[in-house]
Amino acid sequence: ALAAVTVGTVAVVAATTAIEVSNYCEEKGALQEDANVLFGTHVQFDLEQCLEDSAGDAKEIIAEATDTVTAKVSKASNSAGQYSTELWADIKAATHKAIDYTDSAFTSLTK
C-alpha cells in the first residue's frame, strides 16, 4: 500500500509539473507576442526551446518530490513496524492473562 502511495504521489507531481511547464511556456509566448506589439518587433518565440530549457527544472522538481516521498514512506514504514511490534506484545500479554484467568477459573470450578 505504501508503494502505491509513493508511485501515485510521484506520478501526480510529474503530471502537474508537465502541465505547469507547458502553461509557463505558453504564457511566455504570449508575453513575447505582447512585447512584439508594444515595441514593434518581430521576435519569434520558440516553444520547443522553452520546453527544453524548462525540462531541467522539471526534472529537479520531480527528483525532489521522489526523494521526499520516499523518505516519508520509509519513515511511515518504520513507524508501522514499531507499532505492529508493540501491538503484538500487547496482544500476546492480553492472551497470556486470558489463559491464566481461564486456567485459574477452571481450577477453582473443578475443586
C-alpha positions in Angstrom: 0.0 0.0 0.0 2.8 2.4 0.8 4.5 1.7 -2.5 1.3 2.5 -4.3 1.1 5.8 -2.5 4.7 6.6 -3.4 4.2 5.9 -7.1 0.9 7.7 -7.2 2.2 10.8 -5.5 5.3 11.0 -7.8 3.0 10.4 -10.8 0.8 13.3 -9.7 3.8 15.5 -9.2 5.2 14.6 -12.6 1.9 15.3 -14.4 1.4 18.6 -12.6 4.9 19.7 -13.3 4.5 18.9 -17.0 1.2 20.9 -17.1 2.8 23.8 -15.3 5.9 23.8 -17.7 3.5 23.8 -20.7 1.5 26.7 -19.1 4.6 28.6 -18.3 5.9 28.3 -21.9 2.5 29.3 -23.3 2.4 32.4 -21.1 6.0 33.2 -22.0 5.0 33.0 -25.7 2.0 35.3 -25.1 4.3 37.8 -23.3 6.6 37.7 -26.3 3.7 38.5 -28.7 2.7 41.4 -26.4 6.3 42.7 -26.4 6.3 42.5 -30.2 3.2 44.6 -30.4 4.4 47.1 -27.8 7.9 47.6 -29.2 7.2 47.0 -32.9 9.5 44.0 -33.0 9.1 40.6 -34.7 10.9 38.3 -32.3 9.8 34.7 -32.9 9.0 32.7 -29.7 10.4 29.2 -29.8 8.1 26.9 -27.8 10.2 23.9 -28.2 13.3 25.7 -26.9 11.3 26.9 -23.9 10.1 23.4 -23.1 13.6 22.1 -23.5 15.0 24.8 -21.2 12.4 24.1 -18.6 13.0 20.3 -18.7 15.9 20.6 -16.3 13.9 22.4 -13.7 11.0 19.9 -14.1 13.5 17.0 -13.5 14.7 18.7 -10.3 11.2 19.2 -9.0 10.3 15.6 -9.8 13.5 14.3 -8.2 12.9 16.4 -5.1 9.3 15.1 -4.8 10.6 11.5 -5.3 13.2 11.9 -2.6 10.7 13.5 -0.2 8.0 10.9 -0.7 10.5 8.0 -0.4 11.8 9.4 2.9 8.3 9.9 4.3 7.2 6.4 3.2 10.3 4.9 4.7 9.6 6.7 8.0 6.0 5.6 7.9 7.0 2.0 7.2 9.5 2.0 10.1 6.8 3.5 12.4 4.3 0.9 11.3 6.8 -1.8 12.1 7.4 -0.4 15.5 3.6 0.0 16.1 3.0 -3.6 14.9 5.7 -4.9 17.3 4.2 -3.0 20.2 0.7 -4.1 19.3 1.8 -7.7 19.0 3.4 -7.5 22.5 0.1 -6.1 23.9 -1.9 -8.8 22.3 0.4 -11.5 23.5 0.3 -10.2 27.1 -3.5 -10.0 27.0 -3.7 -13.5 25.6 -1.5 -14.8 28.4 -3.6 -13.1 31.0 -6.8 -14.5 29.5 -5.3 -18.0 29.5 -4.1 -17.6 33.1 -7.5 -16.3 34.1 -9.3 -19.2 32.3 -6.9 -21.7 33.9 -7.5 -20.3 37.4 -11.3 -20.2 36.8 -11.3 -23.8 35.6 -9.1 -24.9 38.5 -11.5 -23.2 41.0 -14.5 -24.8 39.4 -13.0 -28.3 39.5 -12.0 -28.2 43.1 
